[in-house]
């Protein structure tokens, strides 16, 4: 019997699933594409004045440089590895068709043919199969972490990255189930990453949603710190509004304005030494200092901070990622047409510019519409490819930062739940001959992270290839294509998935031994178990 022709829905149009209730919550609207993952996070990296902030700060005037520290001005952040995460709202595919997952031996320990079919791969596209067109199997280890050779994530990332950048990337996958279409998945790790030391010189955390977590999924309750709630900025005017350099910069130019402000400071300082406020009694917070001295220092620092703002942020041309040639243009990651035509590219560009330059400690980009089952496979492939372009842009920008010397980056990708295929094949051009996504399925879920290291690809823990394979896949799948929920603490507990991710972030600094002190009620067991949940040897020592 001929198959009834279906109408192909617009891939980026809102999704009206017949087996889903009408969307009523913010999460429903994001997951089904009725809302985006927020307009454009941090449209122009106010903190991204310099492509190489450390070199730029070294060139500042000696006067201003010496005055910053006593006034508590931090120009370098915490010096930890920049961290970004992608929250793919709705239940995206991670396992098998994108990042390879396997049984107990690691990513390449094969599942059954039926298991791969559940993960959207027909029998002639399983990882070990040979493609008659290329005479190659479907295993691609260009990024260290094994992807399916036709992964849409991988194709997208390689569309944004140079081969040299790819050669310095490695990663790990964490098989772990999470519930579908619910706000109760505490996936977001930003607060925990901050507790582990990540901070920025102007903002601590940033996120594309006006939520407590900064993203679509919530944060683990025990990690939330209201004092460090992620800042949401979703349009360029919000970015430029973060810092006001005043009219003096516009009248005199940046260099002259800074010189004038420094001169005002010196004149004021001389005047202050000749007067008394009359507040000669001790300051209650420091009995060795009088309130007169406290007031004078506050006045002095007011001038210093104004000069500092003009010095770092007085050039408006540097506030917009559009004007960064590493991001947009003939030699940029995105062409002008791509950047202007896709909100997700603009959003990603703005966040990565903040984070990679040390002005924010960690950032989260939410992308909506990843509840893409019930349509042709093509829809998921197109959306996954776009997400891959955004992921690859972050890795490539990390490689281009610091005057081309690069900065390290840890990038985490997660979604609320997952989905599965019933084996029906989509042979359309965008469907690529893969299985259609037909239903939500939390048992096929996983998360993964990638690490860019300018000093060379991060090295997996373990003295043999077999040991390293078990560290690159933290947990495993059953051969039927479902997560073995007893394999790791994280496999059936999203709170512990976040803890596992943070443990790996600390391990990249060589600080994982301090994990129990920062998270005393953690659920990751003793030191030996935590070691088994860690992927890489350190790439930096403490700070960068």
C-alpha positions in Angstrom: 0.0 0.0 0.0 1.5 3.4 -0.9 2.4 5.6 2.0 0.1 8.5 2.5 1.9 11.8 1.7 2.2 14.1 4.7 2.5 17.8 4.6 6.0 19.0 5.8 5.7 21.6 8.5 8.0 24.5 8.6 11.0 23.4 10.7 11.2 26.5 12.8 7.4 27.1 13.1 5.7 26.3 16.5 5.1 22.6 17.0 1.5 21.4 17.7 1.8 17.8 18.8 -1.5 15.9 18.8 -0.3 13.9 21.8 0.7 16.9 23.8 -1.7 19.2 25.7 -1.9 22.8 24.6 1.1 24.7 25.9 0.4 26.8 28.9 3.7 27.3 30.7 6.9 29.2 29.6 8.7 25.9 29.3 6.0 24.5 27.1 6.1 27.5 24.8 10.0 27.3 24.5 10.1 23.5 24.1 7.6 23.5 21.3 9.0 26.6 19.6 6.2 29.1 20.4 8.9 31.2 22.1 12.6 31.3 21.3 15.4 30.8 23.8 15.3 34.5 24.4 16.1 37.2 21.9 19.8 37.7 21.7 21.8 37.3 24.9 24.1 40.2 25.5 23.9 41.7 22.1 27.3 43.3 22.2 29.6 42.1 25.0 30.0 45.2 27.0 32.8 43.5 28.7 34.4 42.5 25.5 36.2 45.7 24.8 39.4 43.9 24.1 40.0 40.7 22.2 43.0 40.2 24.6 42.1 41.8 27.9 45.2 40.7 29.7 47.5 42.3 27.2 45.4 45.4 27.0 45.4 45.9 30.8 49.2 45.7 30.8 49.3 48.8 28.6 47.2 51.0 30.9 48.7 54.0 32.5 50.8 53.2 35.6 48.8 55.6 37.7 45.5 54.0 37.0 46.9 50.5 37.3 48.2 51.2 40.8 45.0 52.7 41.9 42.6 50.0 40.9 43.6 47.4 43.5 43.0 49.6 46.6 39.6 50.5 45.2 38.6 46.8 44.7 38.5 47.0 40.9 38.9 43.6 39.4 39.9 43.6 35.7 40.7 39.9 35.3 37.8 38.0 36.9 38.7 34.8 38.8 41.1 33.5 36.2 39.2 30.2 35.9 38.5 28.3 32.7 35.6 30.0 30.8 32.4 27.9 30.9 29.4 27.9 28.6 26.4 25.7 28.4 23.7 25.1 25.8 20.2 24.3 27.1 18.3 22.7 24.2 14.7 23.1 25.3 12.2 20.4 24.6 14.1 17.1 24.6 16.7 17.0 21.9 18.6 13.9 20.6 22.1 13.6 22.0 22.8 9.8 21.9 23.7 7.7 18.9 22.7 9.9 16.0 24.9 12.7 17.4 27.3 11.6 20.1 28.0 7.9 20.0 27.0 5.9 23.0 27.9 2.3 23.8 27.8 -0.5 26.3 30.2 -1.0 29.3 33.4 -0.8 27.2 32.8 2.8 26.1 31.4 4.6 23.1 32.5 2.1 20.6 31.2 -1.0 22.5 28.3 -1.7 20.1 24.6 -1.8 20.9 22.2 -4.1 19.2 20.8 -3.2 15.8 17.4 -2.6 17.5 19.1 -0.4 20.1 20.6 1.8 17.3 17.2 1.9 15.6 15.7 3.3 18.7 18.4 6.0 18.6 17.4 6.9 15.0 20.0 4.9 13.1 18.9 2.3 10.5 20.9 -0.9 10.1 23.1 0.4 7.3 24.1 3.5 9.4 25.1 1.9 12.7 28.6 3.1 13.8 30.4 0.0 12.7 28.7 -0.3 9.3 30.6 0.6 6.2 29.3 3.3 4.0 29.5 2.0 0.4 29.9 5.6 -0.9 33.1 6.3 1.2 34.2 2.8 2.3 34.4 4.3 5.8 32.5 3.4 8.9 30.3 5.9 10.7 32.6 6.7 13.5 34.2 10.2 13.6 36.8 11.1 16.2 37.9 14.4 14.8 36.9 16.1 18.1 38.4 13.3 20.3 34.9 12.4 21.5 33.4 10.0 19.0 30.4 11.3 17.0 28.4 9.6 14.3 30.0 10.5 11.0 26.7 12.1 9.8 25.9 13.8 13.1 24.1 17.1 12.6 25.8 18.5 15.7 29.2 17.5 14.2 28.5 18.9 10.7 27.4 22.1 12.3 30.4 22.4 14.5 32.8 21.7 11.7 31.1 24.4 9.7 32.2 26.9 12.3 35.6 25.6 13.3 39.0 25.3 11.6 40.8 22.0 11.6 43.4 23.4 13.9 40.8 24.2 16.5 39.2 20.8 16.2 42.6 19.2 16.8 42.7 20.8 20.3 39.2 19.7 21.3 38.2 16.6 23.4 35.1 15.6 25.3 33.1 13.2 27.3 29.5 11.9 27.2 27.4 11.2 30.3 24.5 8.7 29.7 21.8 10.0 32.1 18.0 10.0 31.9 15.9 13.1 32.6 12.2 13.6 32.5 10.5 14.9 29.4 8.6 18.2 29.1 8.9 19.2 32.7 10.3 22.1 34.6 11.5 19.8 37.3 14.9 18.8 35.7 17.6 20.7 37.7 20.0 20.6 34.8 21.5 24.0 34.9 25.1 24.0 36.5 25.9 27.8 36.5 25.6 28.3 40.3 27.8 25.3 40.9 30.4 26.4 38.4 30.5 29.8 40.2 30.9 28.0 43.6 33.9 26.2 42.0 35.5 29.6 41.4 34.3 30.9 38.1 33.7 34.7 38.1 33.9 37.6 35.8 35.4 41.1 36.2 31.9 42.7 35.7 29.3 40.0 35.8 29.4 36.7 37.6 26.8 34.7 35.6 24.8 35.4 32.5 21.8 33.6 31.0 19.4 34.1 28.1 16.3 33.6 30.2 14.9 35.8 32.9 14.8 32.8 35.3 16.5 31.9 38.5 18.8 29.6 36.6 19.4 31.9 33.6 18.2 29.1 31.3 15.2 26.9 30.5 15.9 24.1 33.0 16.1 24.9 36.7 19.2 24.8 38.8 19.7 22.3 41.7 18.1 24.0 44.7 21.0 23.4 47.0 23.4 25.3 44.7 21.3 28.5 44.2 22.9 31.6 45.5 20.5 34.6 45.2 23.4 37.0 45.3 24.7 35.6 42.0 21.5 35.3 40.0 22.4 35.2 36.3 22.0 38.5 34.6 19.7 38.5 31.6 20.4 40.9 28.7 18.6 40.1 25.5 19.1 43.1 23.2 22.1 45.4 22.3 20.6 48.3 24.2 20.6 46.3 27.4 24.3 45.7 26.9 25.3 49.3 26.3 23.2 50.2 29.3 25.4 48.2 31.6 28.1 50.8 31.6 27.8 54.5 31.3 31.0 56.2 30.3 29.5 59.7 30.5 29.6 62.6 28.1 33.3 63.3 28.6 34.4 60.4 26.4 32.2 61.6 23.6 33.6 65.2 23.8 37.3 64.4 24.2 37.8 60.9 23.0 38.7 57.9 25.1 42.4 58.5 25.8 42.0 62.2 26.6 39.0 61.5 28.8 41.0 59.0 30.9 43.8 61.4 31.2 41.4 64.1 32.4 39.8 61.8 35.0 43.3 60.8 36.3 44.2 64.4 36.6 40.9 65.1 38.5 41.8 62.3 40.8 45.3 63.7 41.6 43.9 67.2 42.2 41.2 65.9 44.4 43.7 63.7 46.3 45.8 66.7 47.1 42.8 68.7 48.3 41.6 65.8 50.4 44.9 65.7 52.2 44.4 69.3 53.3 40.9 69.0 54.8 39.2 67.1 57.5 35.7 65.8 57.5 35.6 66.0 61.3 34.8 62.3 61.5 37.8 61.5 63.6 36.3 58.6 65.6 37.2 55.0 64.6 35.3 53.1 61.9 33.3 50.3 63.5 34.4 47.8 60.8 38.1 48.7 61.3 39.0 50.3 64.6 42.5 51.2 63.3 41.0 53.5 60.6 39.0 56.6 61.3 35.8 57.4 59.5 37.5 60.5 58.1 39.9 58.2 56.2 37.1 55.9 55.1 35.1 58.9 53.6 38.2 60.2 51.8 39.0 56.8 50.3 35.4 56.5 49.0 35.7 59.9 47.3 39.1 58.9 45.8 37.8 55.6 44.5 34.8 57.3 42.9 37.2 59.2 40.6 39.3 56.1 40.1 36.3 53.9 39.1 35.1 56.6 36.7 38.5 56.6 35.0 38.6 52.8 35.0 35.2 52.6 33.2 36.3 55.2 30.6 39.5 53.4 30.1 38.0 49.9 29.6 34.7 50.7 28.0 35.1 54.1 26.4 35.4 52.9 22.8 31.8 52.1 21.7 32.9 50.3 18.6 34.1 47.4 20.7 30.7 46.8 22.4 29.1 45.0 19.5 30.0 41.5 18.3 29.1 42.6 14.8 32.2 44.7 14.8 34.5 41.9 15.9 36.2 40.6 12.7 36.8 37.2 14.4 33.0 36.8 14.7 31.4 38.5 11.7 32.7 39.2 8.2 34.9 37.8 5.5 37.3 36.2 8.0 34.8 35.8 10.8 33.0 32.7 12.1 29.7 34.0 10.7 29.2 35.8 7.4 27.3 39.1 7.6 24.2 37.4 6.0 24.3 34.6 8.6 24.7 36.9 11.5 22.0 39.3 10.5 19.6 36.5 9.5 19.7 34.2 12.6 18.9 35.3 16.1 20.6 32.2 17.6 23.9 33.2 16.0 23.7 36.7 17.4 22.8 35.4 20.8 25.6 32.9 20.9 28.1 35.5 19.6 27.2 38.0 22.3 27.5 35.4 25.1 30.8 33.9 24.0 32.3 37.3 23.6 31.5 38.0 27.3 32.6 34.7 28.7 35.8 34.2 26.6 37.1 37.6 27.5 36.7 37.0 31.3 34.0 39.6 31.9 31.5 37.0 32.9 32.5 33.7 34.6 30.0 31.5 32.9 27.0 31.8 30.5 24.0 29.8 29.4 22.4 29.9 25.9 18.8 28.5 25.7 17.7 27.4 22.2 14.0 26.6 21.8 12.0 24.2 19.6 13.9 21.0 20.4 10.7 19.0 21.1 10.9 18.0 17.4 9.3 14.5 17.4 6.2 13.8 15.4 7.5 15.4 12.2 9.9 14.2 9.6 13.5 13.5 10.7 14.6 16.4 8.6 13.3 18.9 11.2 15.6 17.5 13.9 18.5 17.4 11.5 18.1 21.1 10.5 17.7 22.2 14.1 20.6 20.1 15.4 22.8 21.5 12.6 22.1 25.1 13.7 22.8 24.2 17.3 26.1 22.7 16.1 27.0 25.9 14.3 26.6 27.8 17.6 28.6 25.2 19.6 31.4 25.3 17.0 31.4 29.1 17.1 32.2 29.1 20.8 35.1 26.6 20.4 36.5 28.6 17.4 36.2 31.9 19.2 38.1 30.4 22.2 40.8 29.5 19.8 40.9 33.0 18.3 40.8 34.9 21.6 43.9 36.3 23.3 45.4 37.6 20.1 45.1 34.2 18.5 46.8 32.4 21.3 43.5 31.0 22.5 41.9 30.6 25.9 40.6 27.3 27.3 36.9 26.6 27.3 34.5 24.0 28.8 31.2 23.7 26.9 28.3 21.6 28.2 25.2 20.6 26.2 22.0 19.2 27.8 18.3 18.9 27.2 15.2 18.2 29.2 14.5 14.6 28.3 15.0 12.9 24.9 13.2 11.0 22.2 13.2 7.8 20.2 12.4 6.5 16.7 10.1 3.6 15.7 12.3 2.8 12.7 10.4 4.6 9.9 12.9 6.2 7.6 12.9 9.8 6.3 14.5 9.7 2.8 14.1 13.4 2.1 17.3 15.4 1.4 17.3 16.8 5.0 16.2 13.6 6.5 19.3 11.8 5.2 17.8 8.3 5.3 17.6 8.2 9.1 14.8 7.1 11.5 12.0 9.6 12.2 11.6 10.9 15.8 8.3 9.6 16.9 7.9 10.1 20.7 9.4 11.4 23.9 11.7 8.9 25.6 13.6 9.8 28.7 15.5 6.5 28.7 17.6 7.5 25.6 18.9 10.7 27.1 22.5 11.8 27.7 24.5 15.0 28.1 28.0 15.8 26.9 30.8 18.3 27.3 33.7 19.5 25.1 37.0 21.0 26.2 39.1 23.3 24.1 42.7 23.6 25.3 45.1 25.9 23.4 48.0 23.9 24.8 46.8 20.7 23.0 44.0 18.2 23.3 43.0 17.4 26.9 44.3 13.9 27.9 41.9 11.3 29.2 42.6 9.6 32.5 43.9 6.0 32.2 47.0 4.2 31.2 45.4 2.0 28.5 42.9 2.7 25.7 40.3 0.6 27.5 40.6 2.7 30.7 40.5 5.9 28.7 37.3 4.7 26.9 35.5 4.3 30.2 36.5 7.8 31.3 35.3 9.3 27.9 31.9 7.7 28.4 30.9 8.2 32.1 28.3 5.4 32.5 26.9 3.3 29.7 23.8 2.2 27.7 22.2 -1.2 27.7 22.4 -2.9 24.3 18.7 -2.2 23.7 19.4 1.6 23.4 18.5 2.7 26.9 20.5 4.2 29.7 21.7 1.8 32.4 20.4 3.7 35.3 22.6 1.8 37.8 25.9 2.5 36.0 26.7 5.8 37.8 25.1 8.1 40.5 24.2 10.5 37.7 22.5 8.0 35.4 19.1 8.4 37.2 19.4 11.6 39.1 19.8 15.0 37.4 21.1 16.7 40.6 24.0 14.3 40.5 24.5 14.8 36.8 25.2 18.4 37.5 27.5 17.4 40.4 29.4 15.1 38.0 29.8 18.0 35.5 31.1 20.4 38.2 33.5 17.7 39.4 34.9 17.5 35.9 35.2 21.3 35.7 37.2 21.3 38.9 39.4 18.4 37.7 40.4 20.5 34.6 42.0 22.9 37.2 43.5 20.0 39.3 41.1 21.0 42.1 38.8 18.0 42.2 40.1 17.0 45.6 38.4 20.1 47.0 35.0 19.0 45.7 33.7 17.5 49.0 34.6 20.8 50.8 32.5 22.9 48.4 29.7 20.4 48.1 29.6 18.7 51.5 26.3 16.9 50.9 27.2 15.6 47.5 26.1 12.2 46.2 29.1 11.1 44.2 30.6 8.8 46.8 34.2 8.4 47.9 37.4 9.5 46.2 37.8 6.3 44.1 34.2 6.6 42.7 34.7 10.3 42.0 37.9 9.4 40.1 35.8 7.0 37.9 33.4 9.9 37.1 36.2 12.2 35.9 37.3 12.3 32.3 40.4 14.4 31.9 43.8 15.2 33.5 44.2 18.9 34.5 44.8 21.3 31.6 45.6 24.3 33.9 46.8 24.6 37.5 44.3 26.5 39.6 43.9 29.6 37.5 44.8 30.7 33.9 
